[in-house]
């Protein structure tokens, strides 16, 4: 199943995208894709509801804006330097344990929304990433059981302002949490639709030029390990997002000199089976 949310920003409704790419409104189900939805077997309940109600669900026009595929997760947890080629281009050593930081959930936006270059930004950068959504409360999870806690997967662009991130006390969250810096979607894809989560192509272009072209098989710390590891330090709640890191090709790592985004640039990205997104960069305005 592919979960979507559509409509004006802040007024999104729940829907699904069918195998024939038609989108339908499932507002009549009576629930949005929230922590409570995931915590109460919402995906399975929605599947059952659709067996008798799908035919009466309104069609969502292709022109309708897509929002983030889930509503107000409690946490957006990021894993840094989780591809060896990205660590190398960043001139950083491979981590012996996962590097963890947070991205403010206020940064979340729709997959094709404009991205605002922050005030005083000079180093706004891109990062295509595979994101994992937690499906049930997880605390001290064993690695062998970790995939039982996955609700689905999403495409995520982990935008970063490198000067804020690396040059101002080294606190990464400052460079990661600007408004619009976490576009996710178009869909939340349930695990049954993903043949092999450890073999998905990730790609990203800037103004039509390919900048990133990687594969999830090259993750240093795999998804089951990450879930188990994080659950040692914090309780993961239903709907929480873990975004797993980016392959080489970010602006910071370009040779002979870094390349950063400017107003008018167009970023397109995708992951096998998880869809594509397109974002236009615009300048901050008061």
CORPEWO-V477959 format. One record per pair of residues at least 12 apart in sequence whose C-alpha atoms are under 6 Angstrom apart, sorted by the first residue. I is the first residue (numbers start at 1). J is the second residue. Records with the same first field share a line. If there is no record, write none. Layout:
I: J + J
This chain:
1: 189 + 190
2: 16 + 17 + 187 + 188 + 189
3: 16 + 187 + 188
4: 16 + 69 + 187
5: 66 + 67 + 69
6: 65 + 66 + 67
7: 65
14: 26 + 27 + 32
23: 59 + 60
24: 57 + 58 + 59 + 60
25: 57 + 58
33: 70 + 71
34: 71
35: 238 + 239
38: 135 + 238
39: 136 + 238
66: 110
67: 110
68: 109 + 110 + 184 + 185
69: 185 + 187 + 188
73: 239 + 240
74: 240
75: 240
76: 102 + 103 + 241
77: 102 + 242
78: 100 + 101 + 102 + 242 + 243
79: 99 + 100 + 244 + 245
80: 99 + 245
82: 219 + 220 + 245
83: 219 + 220 + 247
85: 248
86: 247 + 248
89: 253
90: 253
102: 173
103: 173 + 176 + 177
104: 177
107: 177 + 178 + 179 + 180 + 181 + 182
108: 180 + 182 + 183
109: 180 + 182 + 183
110: 183 + 184
111: 183 + 184 + 185 + 186 + 277
112: 277 + 278 + 279
113: 279
114: 279 + 280 + 281
115: 180 + 281
116: 281 + 282 + 283 + 284
117: 283 + 284
118: 284
119: 284
123: 161 + 162 + 163 + 260
124: 160 + 161 + 260 + 261
125: 159 + 160 + 251 + 260
126: 159 + 250
127: 157 + 158 + 159 + 246
128: 157 + 246
129: 156 + 157 + 245 + 246
130: 155 + 243 + 244
131: 153 + 154 + 242 + 243 + 244
132: 153 + 241 + 242
133: 150 + 151 + 152 + 153 + 239 + 240 + 241
134: 149 + 150 + 151 + 238 + 239 + 240
135: 149 + 150 + 151 + 238
136: 149 + 238
137: 236 + 237 + 238
138: 235 + 236
139: 231 + 235
140: 231 + 232
141: 228
142: 228
143: 224 + 225 + 228
146: 224
147: 224
152: 188 + 189 + 190 + 191
153: 188 + 189
154: 185 + 188 + 274
155: 184 + 185 + 274
156: 183 + 184
157: 183
158: 182
159: 181
160: 175 + 176
161: 175
198: 216 + 217
199: 216 + 217
200: 215 + 216 + 272
201: 214 + 215 + 271 + 272
202: 214 + 215 + 270 + 271
203: 269 + 270
204: 268 + 269
205: 267 + 268
206: 266 + 267
207: 266
211: 249
212: 249
214: 247
263: 281 + 282 + 283
264: 281
265: 280 + 281
266: 279 + 280
267: 279
